[in-house]
Amino acid sequence: MMAEKQTPKARFSTKLPNGDFLGITIWPGKSEPSAEVVTVQIRHPTGKYSLLPERPVTKSSEKTEAVAIGATDGD
């Protein structure tokens, strides 16, 4: 059985003032279709990624909450 390739719901990337690149991607949840998974990556110009350690899941961190993200026009 071949896994179905997911496509992101949204993707944003920009170059930071120090030359690094910031990437933010929003993925649909795997087991809960209405959930969203947000990944944030900072890439150095060398192309290397820094892997952050996984945060262990605890009973208090199992809660989920909705987060509203919006853009402003800067007025």
C-alpha positions in Angstrom: 0.0 0.0 0.0 1.5 3.3 -1.1 1.0 6.3 1.2 -0.9 9.2 -0.3 1.2 12.3 -0.7 -0.2 15.3 1.2 -0.2 18.8 -0.1 0.1 21.8 2.2 -3.0 24.0 2.8 -0.8 27.1 2.9 2.9 27.9 2.6 4.9 31.1 3.4 8.6 31.7 3.1 10.8 34.8 3.4 14.4 35.8 3.7 15.4 37.1 7.1 17.7 40.1 7.6 20.6 37.9 8.7 20.4 35.9 5.5 18.5 32.8 6.9 15.2 31.7 5.4 12.0 31.4 7.4 9.4 28.9 6.1 6.0 28.2 7.6 3.7 25.5 6.2 0.2 24.5 7.2 -0.7 20.8 6.7 -4.0 19.0 7.1 -4.2 16.7 10.1 -3.6 13.0 9.3 -6.0 11.4 11.7 -8.3 14.4 12.2 -9.2 16.1 8.9 -10.3 19.3 10.5 -7.0 19.7 12.4 -4.1 21.6 11.1 -0.4 21.0 11.7 1.9 24.1 11.5 5.6 23.5 10.7 8.2 26.3 11.1 11.7 26.0 9.6 14.7 28.2 9.6 17.2 27.4 6.9 20.7 28.7 6.9 22.2 29.8 3.5 24.4 26.6 3.6 21.2 24.6 3.1 21.5 22.8 6.4 18.5 22.4 8.7 18.8 22.3 12.5 16.7 19.5 14.0 15.0 20.4 17.2 14.3 17.7 19.7 10.8 16.3 19.9 8.8 17.7 22.9 7.3 14.8 24.9 3.5 14.8 25.1 2.2 15.2 28.6 -1.4 15.2 29.9 -1.4 19.0 30.2 -0.1 19.5 26.7 -2.7 17.2 25.0 -5.2 20.1 25.0 -5.7 21.8 21.7 -6.9 25.3 21.1 -7.8 27.2 18.0 -5.5 29.9 16.9 -6.6 32.7 14.6 -4.0 34.0 12.2 -4.7 37.0 10.1 -2.9 39.7 8.1 -3.1 43.4 8.8 -2.8 46.1 6.2 -0.4 48.1 8.4 -2.6 51.2 8.8 
